[in-house]
Amino acid sequence: MAEDIPPQDRPDGARGSALDVLMSFLKIGGSAFGGSTQAMVFREVVDRRQWMSEQQFLVGQAIAQVLPGANPVNLALYMGLKVAGGLGAAAAVFGMVIPAFCIIMAMGFAYSELSSLPVTSFVLHGVAAAGVGATISQGLKTTRKLPKRASTIIVGLGVFVAIGLLRWPMIPVVIVAVPLSIVWAYLDQRRAA
Amino acid sequence: MDNKLLGLFIVFTPLSLLSFGGGQAIVADIQYQTVSVHGYLSNAQFADLFAVSRAAPGPSTLIAALIGYQVAGFWGAIVACLGIYVPSSLLVYGIASWWQKHKTSPVKIAVERGLAPVAVGLIFAGALAVVRAALANEPNTIIVALELVTLAICCSIFYFSKIGSYTVVFTTGGLFFLIHLLAF
């Protein structure tokens, strides 16, 4: 397996240096608090740097979620690889993990004192609210770009209801929804062709 | 290799390939291995480290670094991190580079189109899960309202502007700190 994907084989919009990737992911790694990481990556990679389209991002996000491993790390690896090959993948993972690693070690020391202060949880709640804002914004932007077909709406809504509202466990829902959705998309294409 | 370093490596390497959906999937097994099997930590220590890992930025699997540090110092943290990240990363690297190199075919297009709505459903489900967790134990309706207003404002900023997420996140944290100083 080749280390690098030659630029001509990469889809449109995907170009950048490993250094750019490192700088982007160092910033994300230090500022993305619980749950909002993928929204932060989306903002940097799609909105700001324009390294790829919403559709291309969603593929990476789905692969990062379906495979084992921490989602932020998998997502960084996929994006880094797409933008700048093998070196980009390593740079993205390094950038994602190192700031968080340093912060969590410092927090490990500070926790016993800070955790008793009410201001700590108050500030963390504010940060979480900003993170959810980023997540919902990402959801709205990607929804806007999806093809308006019955299959898309039913699968997207079904996954949200099952996991978000009914709180079913993610893994079995994804295991059922992914093949169903792929077969449905394939049949839609054949009908259109 | 030091016994404890080897032990950490043996605990975290296989869990790496089982961490579907990230750290949440393997927390129970990390607790069982480090507390009950190896006796590296007490239950109370484990609970504290878990809380810190949830409050910190970055992936929740970084609890491995905290445990590694607790058990065997700095190198313990490094070994635990390598154990939890390297195996899954190699797997993702292999599958992602195969996927990105593969020529476009009807099946590949169907896979990409099929994955997209699932990912969108997960995005909104994730947002709802965090909102529910944050507001679950909040009796003060003014604070609930403040958080929902913050959420709406931040969402609009993210949707309509190109301001960086770190700027928004740190400004929000700073504002909440000031509000807390002034109002409580």
HADDOCK unambig.tbl for C-alpha pairs under 7 A between the chains (distance, minus, plus):
assign (segid A and resid 5 and name CA) (segid B and resid 101 and name CA) 6.84 0.50 0.50
assign (segid A and resid 9 and name CA) (segid B and resid 101 and name CA) 6.77 0.50 0.50
assign (segid A and resid 29 and name CA) (segid B and resid 58 and name CA) 5.94 0.50 0.50
assign (segid A and resid 30 and name CA) (segid B and resid 57 and name CA) 6.62 0.50 0.50
assign (segid A and resid 31 and name CA) (segid B and resid 57 and name CA) 6.44 0.50 0.50
assign (segid A and resid 31 and name CA) (segid B and resid 166 and name CA) 5.38 0.50 0.50
assign (segid A and resid 32 and name CA) (segid B and resid 57 and name CA) 5.38 0.50 0.50
assign (segid A and resid 32 and name CA) (segid B and resid 58 and name CA) 6.05 0.50 0.50
assign (segid A and resid 33 and name CA) (segid B and resid 56 and name CA) 6.46 0.50 0.50
assign (segid A and resid 33 and name CA) (segid B and resid 57 and name CA) 3.98 0.50 0.50
assign (segid A and resid 33 and name CA) (segid B and resid 58 and name CA) 6.12 0.50 0.50
assign (segid A and resid 34 and name CA) (segid B and resid 54 and name CA) 6.75 0.50 0.50
assign (segid A and resid 34 and name CA) (segid B and resid 57 and name CA) 5.86 0.50 0.50
assign (segid A and resid 34 and name CA) (segid B and resid 58 and name CA) 6.64 0.50 0.50
assign (segid A and resid 40 and name CA) (segid B and resid 165 and name CA) 5.99 0.50 0.50
assign (segid A and resid 47 and name CA) (segid B and resid 162 and name CA) 6.93 0.50 0.50
assign (segid A and resid 48 and name CA) (segid B and resid 162 and name CA) 6.54 0.50 0.50
assign (segid A and resid 58 and name CA) (segid B and resid 116 and name CA) 5.58 0.50 0.50
assign (segid A and resid 58 and name CA) (segid B and resid 119 and name CA) 6.41 0.50 0.50
assign (segid A and resid 59 and name CA) (segid B and resid 112 and name CA) 5.85 0.50 0.50
assign (segid A and resid 59 and name CA) (segid B and resid 115 and name CA) 6.47 0.50 0.50
assign (segid A and resid 59 and name CA) (segid B and resid 116 and name CA) 6.47 0.50 0.50
assign (segid A and resid 61 and name CA) (segid B and resid 119 and name CA) 6.93 0.50 0.50
assign (segid A and resid 62 and name CA) (segid B and resid 115 and name CA) 6.22 0.50 0.50
assign (segid A and resid 62 and name CA) (segid B and resid 119 and name CA) 5.62 0.50 0.50
assign (segid A and resid 65 and name CA) (segid B and resid 21 and name CA) 5.90 0.50 0.50
assign (segid A and resid 66 and name CA) (segid B and resid 20 and name CA) 6.95 0.50 0.50
assign (segid A and resid 67 and name CA) (segid B and resid 20 and name CA) 6.21 0.50 0.50
assign (segid A and resid 67 and name CA) (segid B and resid 92 and name CA) 6.88 0.50 0.50
assign (segid A and resid 68 and name CA) (segid B and resid 17 and name CA) 5.45 0.50 0.50
assign (segid A and resid 68 and name CA) (segid B and resid 18 and name CA) 5.88 0.50 0.50
assign (segid A and resid 68 and name CA) (segid B and resid 19 and name CA) 4.84 0.50 0.50
assign (segid A and resid 68 and name CA) (segid B and resid 20 and name CA) 4.09 0.50 0.50
assign (segid A and resid 68 and name CA) (segid B and resid 21 and name CA) 6.51 0.50 0.50
assign (segid A and resid 68 and name CA) (segid B and resid 22 and name CA) 6.88 0.50 0.50
assign (segid A and resid 68 and name CA) (segid B and resid 88 and name CA) 5.92 0.50 0.50
assign (segid A and resid 69 and name CA) (segid B and resid 16 and name CA) 5.97 0.50 0.50
assign (segid A and resid 69 and name CA) (segid B and resid 17 and name CA) 6.61 0.50 0.50
assign (segid A and resid 69 and name CA) (segid B and resid 19 and name CA) 5.09 0.50 0.50
assign (segid A and resid 69 and name CA) (segid B and resid 20 and name CA) 6.12 0.50 0.50
assign (segid A and resid 69 and name CA) (segid B and resid 22 and name CA) 5.36 0.50 0.50
assign (segid A and resid 69 and name CA) (segid B and resid 85 and name CA) 6.88 0.50 0.50
assign (segid A and resid 69 and name CA) (segid B and resid 88 and name CA) 5.07 0.50 0.50
assign (segid A and resid 69 and name CA) (segid B and resid 89 and name CA) 7.00 0.50 0.50
assign (segid A and resid 70 and name CA) (segid B and resid 21 and name CA) 6.82 0.50 0.50
assign (segid A and resid 70 and name CA) (segid B and resid 22 and name CA) 4.08 0.50 0.50
assign (segid A and resid 70 and name CA) (segid B and resid 23 and name CA) 6.34 0.50 0.50
assign (segid A and resid 70 and name CA) (segid B and resid 59 and name CA) 6.06 0.50 0.50
assign (segid A and resid 70 and name CA) (segid B and resid 61 and name CA) 6.36 0.50 0.50
assign (segid A and resid 71 and name CA) (segid B and resid 21 and name CA) 6.61 0.50 0.50
assign (segid A and resid 71 and name CA) (segid B and resid 22 and name CA) 5.72 0.50 0.50
assign (segid A and resid 72 and name CA) (segid B and resid 59 and name CA) 6.06 0.50 0.50
assign (segid A and resid 74 and name CA) (segid B and resid 89 and name CA) 6.54 0.50 0.50
assign (segid A and resid 74 and name CA) (segid B and resid 92 and name CA) 6.54 0.50 0.50
assign (segid A and resid 77 and name CA) (segid B and resid 93 and name CA) 6.99 0.50 0.50
assign (segid A and resid 78 and name CA) (segid B and resid 96 and name CA) 6.17 0.50 0.50
assign (segid A and resid 97 and name CA) (segid B and resid 58 and name CA) 6.99 0.50 0.50
assign (segid A and resid 100 and name CA) (segid B and resid 57 and name CA) 5.72 0.50 0.50
assign (segid A and resid 100 and name CA) (segid B and resid 58 and name CA) 5.13 0.50 0.50
assign (segid A and resid 101 and name CA) (segid B and resid 62 and name CA) 6.96 0.50 0.50
assign (segid A and resid 104 and name CA) (segid B and resid 53 and name CA) 6.90 0.50 0.50
assign (segid A and resid 104 and name CA) (segid B and resid 56 and name CA) 5.77 0.50 0.50
assign (segid A and resid 105 and name CA) (segid B and resid 66 and name CA) 6.65 0.50 0.50
assign (segid A and resid 107 and name CA) (segid B and resid 52 and name CA) 6.88 0.50 0.50
assign (segid A and resid 108 and name CA) (segid B and resid 52 and name CA) 6.47 0.50 0.50
assign (segid A and resid 108 and name CA) (segid B and resid 66 and name CA) 6.97 0.50 0.50
assign (segid A and resid 111 and name CA) (segid B and resid 52 and name CA) 6.81 0.50 0.50
assign (segid A and resid 119 and name CA) (segid B and resid 177 and name CA) 6.80 0.50 0.50
assign (segid A and resid 119 and name CA) (segid B and resid 180 and name CA) 6.42 0.50 0.50
assign (segid A and resid 122 and name CA) (segid B and resid 176 and name CA) 6.92 0.50 0.50
assign (segid A and resid 123 and name CA) (segid B and resid 173 and name CA) 5.34 0.50 0.50
assign (segid A and resid 123 and name CA) (segid B and resid 176 and name CA) 5.31 0.50 0.50
assign (segid A and resid 123 and name CA) (segid B and resid 177 and name CA) 5.73 0.50 0.50
assign (segid A and resid 125 and name CA) (segid B and resid 134 and name CA) 6.69 0.50 0.50
assign (segid A and resid 126 and name CA) (segid B and resid 147 and name CA) 6.43 0.50 0.50
assign (segid A and resid 126 and name CA) (segid B and resid 172 and name CA) 6.19 0.50 0.50
assign (segid A and resid 126 and name CA) (segid B and resid 173 and name CA) 5.85 0.50 0.50
assign (segid A and resid 126 and name CA) (segid B and resid 176 and name CA) 5.99 0.50 0.50
assign (segid A and resid 127 and name CA) (segid B and resid 169 and name CA) 5.82 0.50 0.50
assign (segid A and resid 127 and name CA) (segid B and resid 172 and name CA) 6.15 0.50 0.50
assign (segid A and resid 127 and name CA) (segid B and resid 173 and name CA) 5.40 0.50 0.50
assign (segid A and resid 129 and name CA) (segid B and resid 147 and name CA) 5.93 0.50 0.50
assign (segid A and resid 129 and name CA) (segid B and resid 150 and name CA) 6.20 0.50 0.50
assign (segid A and resid 129 and name CA) (segid B and resid 151 and name CA) 4.81 0.50 0.50
assign (segid A and resid 130 and name CA) (segid B and resid 150 and name CA) 6.65 0.50 0.50
assign (segid A and resid 130 and name CA) (segid B and resid 151 and name CA) 5.52 0.50 0.50
assign (segid A and resid 130 and name CA) (segid B and resid 154 and name CA) 5.43 0.50 0.50
assign (segid A and resid 130 and name CA) (segid B and resid 169 and name CA) 5.93 0.50 0.50
assign (segid A and resid 130 and name CA) (segid B and resid 172 and name CA) 6.85 0.50 0.50
assign (segid A and resid 132 and name CA) (segid B and resid 127 and name CA) 5.47 0.50 0.50
assign (segid A and resid 132 and name CA) (segid B and resid 151 and name CA) 6.46 0.50 0.50
assign (segid A and resid 133 and name CA) (segid B and resid 151 and name CA) 4.81 0.50 0.50
assign (segid A and resid 133 and name CA) (segid B and resid 152 and name CA) 6.35 0.50 0.50
assign (segid A and resid 133 and name CA) (segid B and resid 154 and name CA) 5.09 0.50 0.50
assign (segid A and resid 133 and name CA) (segid B and resid 155 and name CA) 3.86 0.50 0.50
assign (segid A and resid 134 and name CA) (segid B and resid 154 and name CA) 6.84 0.50 0.50
assign (segid A and resid 134 and name CA) (segid B and resid 155 and name CA) 5.54 0.50 0.50
assign (segid A and resid 134 and name CA) (segid B and resid 158 and name CA) 5.91 0.50 0.50
assign (segid A and resid 135 and name CA) (segid B and resid 123 and name CA) 6.74 0.50 0.50
assign (segid A and resid 135 and name CA) (segid B and resid 127 and name CA) 6.13 0.50 0.50
assign (segid A and resid 136 and name CA) (segid B and resid 124 and name CA) 6.55 0.50 0.50
assign (segid A and resid 136 and name CA) (segid B and resid 127 and name CA) 6.55 0.50 0.50
assign (segid A and resid 136 and name CA) (segid B and resid 155 and name CA) 6.48 0.50 0.50
assign (segid A and resid 137 and name CA) (segid B and resid 155 and name CA) 5.31 0.50 0.50
assign (segid A and resid 137 and name CA) (segid B and resid 158 and name CA) 6.04 0.50 0.50
assign (segid A and resid 137 and name CA) (segid B and resid 159 and name CA) 5.18 0.50 0.50
assign (segid A and resid 139 and name CA) (segid B and resid 120 and name CA) 6.08 0.50 0.50
assign (segid A and resid 139 and name CA) (segid B and resid 123 and name CA) 5.95 0.50 0.50
assign (segid A and resid 139 and name CA) (segid B and resid 124 and name CA) 6.36 0.50 0.50
assign (segid A and resid 143 and name CA) (segid B and resid 120 and name CA) 6.83 0.50 0.50
assign (segid A and resid 152 and name CA) (segid B and resid 117 and name CA) 5.49 0.50 0.50
assign (segid A and resid 155 and name CA) (segid B and resid 117 and name CA) 6.03 0.50 0.50
assign (segid A and resid 155 and name CA) (segid B and resid 118 and name CA) 6.34 0.50 0.50
assign (segid A and resid 156 and name CA) (segid B and resid 117 and name CA) 4.47 0.50 0.50
assign (segid A and resid 156 and name CA) (segid B and resid 118 and name CA) 5.35 0.50 0.50
assign (segid A and resid 156 and name CA) (segid B and resid 120 and name CA) 6.02 0.50 0.50
assign (segid A and resid 156 and name CA) (segid B and resid 121 and name CA) 4.49 0.50 0.50
assign (segid A and resid 157 and name CA) (segid B and resid 121 and name CA) 6.07 0.50 0.50
assign (segid A and resid 159 and name CA) (segid B and resid 118 and name CA) 6.25 0.50 0.50
assign (segid A and resid 159 and name CA) (segid B and resid 121 and name CA) 4.96 0.50 0.50
assign (segid A and resid 159 and name CA) (segid B and resid 122 and name CA) 6.57 0.50 0.50
assign (segid A and resid 160 and name CA) (segid B and resid 121 and name CA) 4.40 0.50 0.50
assign (segid A and resid 160 and name CA) (segid B and resid 122 and name CA) 6.11 0.50 0.50
assign (segid A and resid 160 and name CA) (segid B and resid 124 and name CA) 6.31 0.50 0.50
assign (segid A and resid 160 and name CA) (segid B and resid 125 and name CA) 5.09 0.50 0.50
assign (segid A and resid 163 and name CA) (segid B and resid 125 and name CA) 5.96 0.50 0.50
assign (segid A and resid 164 and name CA) (segid B and resid 125 and name CA) 3.96 0.50 0.50
assign (segid A and resid 164 and name CA) (segid B and resid 126 and name CA) 6.93 0.50 0.50
assign (segid A and resid 164 and name CA) (segid B and resid 128 and name CA) 6.11 0.50 0.50
assign (segid A and resid 164 and name CA) (segid B and resid 129 and name CA) 6.50 0.50 0.50
assign (segid A and resid 177 and name CA) (segid B and resid 118 and name CA) 6.94 0.50 0.50
assign (segid A and resid 178 and name CA) (segid B and resid 114 and name CA) 6.74 0.50 0.50
assign (segid A and resid 178 and name CA) (segid B and resid 115 and name CA) 6.21 0.50 0.50
assign (segid A and resid 178 and name CA) (segid B and resid 118 and name CA) 6.75 0.50 0.50
assign (segid A and resid 181 and name CA) (segid B and resid 114 and name CA) 4.59 0.50 0.50
assign (segid A and resid 181 and name CA) (segid B and resid 115 and name CA) 6.92 0.50 0.50
assign (segid A and resid 182 and name CA) (segid B and resid 110 and name CA) 5.51 0.50 0.50
assign (segid A and resid 182 and name CA) (segid B and resid 111 and name CA) 5.09 0.50 0.50
assign (segid A and resid 182 and name CA) (segid B and resid 113 and name CA) 6.96 0.50 0.50
assign (segid A and resid 182 and name CA) (segid B and resid 114 and name CA) 4.04 0.50 0.50
assign (segid A and resid 182 and name CA) (segid B and resid 115 and name CA) 6.78 0.50 0.50
assign (segid A and resid 185 and name CA) (segid B and resid 110 and name CA) 5.21 0.50 0.50
assign (segid A and resid 185 and name CA) (segid B and resid 113 and name CA) 6.20 0.50 0.50
assign (segid A and resid 185 and name CA) (segid B and resid 114 and name CA) 5.52 0.50 0.50
assign (segid A and resid 186 and name CA) (segid B and resid 107 and name CA) 6.92 0.50 0.50
assign (segid A and resid 186 and name CA) (segid B and resid 110 and name CA) 4.85 0.50 0.50
